[in-house]
């Protein structure tokens, strides 16, 4: 499992358990890429191993490492009886009546070289517990806090949280996801949920590149659920392929076959969610209308003047001159929405189709826009205020 992410390097860690039920986390070598983690999972996970030349970095407790112990708790009690120190190791002396572990050793490599022997031909150990896979509807009904959960979900929309003075590789990413258990529900359950991916969760290059292109079915392993939120932290792994060792195969989900439905904007809609909205245009904020050129290859909206030719635009992401920039536009309109009749609903619209439907920017006439019906629009809810009673939306394109 990956332990930490500095934007370039991550560290390979093993959570191991011995026959006495004792857990240790072995912090091994740094990896230049998170892509190497999956091969270790496939080769080593569930196999007997021998760790040599390790030193104890610390003996950590539940109070000091809640996230680590939430993972350990998801693996407890053991699937087979564990041995008891100081007693005969006959099978009749083994017991399962043990309290959850109160401490865990953190091990590190002493000499800088990896000292792990794994018999990759060996059968899966009977101590090993693969992750139990659940549908999102079932996860949302779990009580408690800091519960580990594993699930398949279709990623519909990705949003990088903009925070000033925070490097881009340390920012939180929000993935808006759904599955068939949510899409098929009629009442009382959201059709889409937000998954927070913190900077400490390592995303492989394969996952990030796939999500930048299209919607993907992603396996979320050992995410944290609690206080109404799903969070990916240290020791959470995101995969595009099904793990070799996985229980509850019946809970595996195939890709959604029908069109994805979002919850419509209503009185229960909260900030930092996505929804569908329909309404009547009752106003236009002329002062916020603007347009800007973007790169036709990667979509970068921060183009620069070309150093050699000041009349051309340059994309520093592609490191090339932009020959045919794509013009993006944004306009803020106010809607009257029956589903949120007590609120002012303002929407930043930015799609060519919608703007062209509403007005011709060359002959800009606000009166031609007023009274037009809009919807259903897919939107991100960036703010909800009570004084004044206002909902701020931004039109989005789903993956």
C-alpha positions, 0 to 999 in steps of 0.5 A, a space after each residue: 500500500 502507498 503511504 505518502 505522496 510528495 508529488 514525485 515519490 511515494 513509499 511502498 509499505 506492507 501491512 503484515 500480520 504474524 501467527 500471533 495476530 500481531 500487526 506491523 507496518 513495514 516501510 520499505 523503499 521509495 518508488 519513483 512512481 505509484 505505478 509500481 504498487 499494483 505489481 507488488 499487490 499482485 505478486 505479494 499480497 496474501 503470501 507468506 513473507 520473511 522480513 529481514 534486517 528491519 528495525 523498529 521505528 516506533 511502537 504506535 498506539 491506536 490513539 496516535 494512528 487512528 487511520 492505521 488502526 481503522 485499517 487494522 480493525 477492518 481485518 479483525 478478528 482473524 479468519 483463523 485462530 491465532 497462537 497465544 504467546 507462552 502457551 503450547 501451540 497445539 491447535 486446541 490452545 489457539 483462541 479467537 477470543 482476543 481484544 482488537 490490537 492496541 498497538 502496531 510496530 512501525 518497521 523500517 529498512 535498516 541498511 537502505 536495501 529491501 530485505 523481503 523474501 516472498 514465496 510468490 509460488 506459495 498458496 494464499 495464506 489462511 490469515 489473509 482477508 481480502 477486502 469486502 466489496 459493497 455497493 455505495 448505497 450500503 456504505 452510505 447506511 453504515 453507522 460509526 466513524 472512520 470505517 474502512 470501505 471498498 467499492 466500485 464506482 463510476 467517476 462522473 466528474 473530477 474537481 481540483 479544490 482551488 486553495 491559495 498558497 497550496 502547491 497543486 500536488 498537495 491539493 484535495 481532489 474531489 471525485 463525484 461518483 455513482 454506481 447502480 445501487 444509487 442510480 436505481 434508487 427512487 427516494 432518500 438516497 443521493 444518485 451521486 456522492 463526492 469522494 475526497 482524495 487527500 494529498 496523502 492518497 497516492 494516485 497512479 499515473 495510469 489512474 490520473 491519465 485515464 480520468 483526464 480522458 473519460 469516465 472510468 470505473 474505478 475500484 476504491 480500496 480501503 477508503 474511509 467512511 464517516 460523518 457522511 463523507 468518503 475520504 481517500 487517505 494514506 493506505 487507500 488504493 485506487 485501481 482500474 483493474 479488479 484485484 486478484 484477491 477480492 471477496 464479495 464478488 457478487 457486489 462487483 459492478 459493471 459499467 452503467 448501461 443507461 444514461 446517468 441521472 443527477 439529483 435535481 436542485 432542491 431544498 436538500 442540495 448542499 455545497 460541493 455537490 453536483 446536480 441537474 437544474 432547470 428554470 427560467 432566466 430572470 436576469 443576466 450579470 453583464 459585468 461578469 461576461 467574458 471569454 478566453 482562448 484555450 489550447 486546442 490540444 490539452 485545454 489549458 486556459 492559461 496561454 502566454 504570448 509566444 516569446 518569438 512571435 508576440 502575435 501568437 499564443 504559447 501553451 507551456 503545458 504542451 510546450 508548443 505554439 497554439 495554432 487554432 485556439 478554442 475560445 471559451 466563454 462564461 456568462 452568469 445568469 439568474 434563474 427562477 427554479 420551482 424546485 428552489 423557489 425561495 432562493 436566488 439561483 445564479 449559474 455560471 454558464 460556459 458552453 458554446 451550445 448554451 450561450 449560442 442558444 441564449 444570445 448572440 454575443 455580437 448583438 448582445 441584448 439582455 431582453 432576448 435572454 429573459 424568460 428563456 427556459 433552461 435545463 436540464 443543466 449539469 452543474 457544480 454547486 460551489 456555494 449556498 448562503 442563507 443571508 442572502 438566500 442564494 445558490 451558486 452553480 457552475 455549469 459542468 461537463 460530465 466525463 
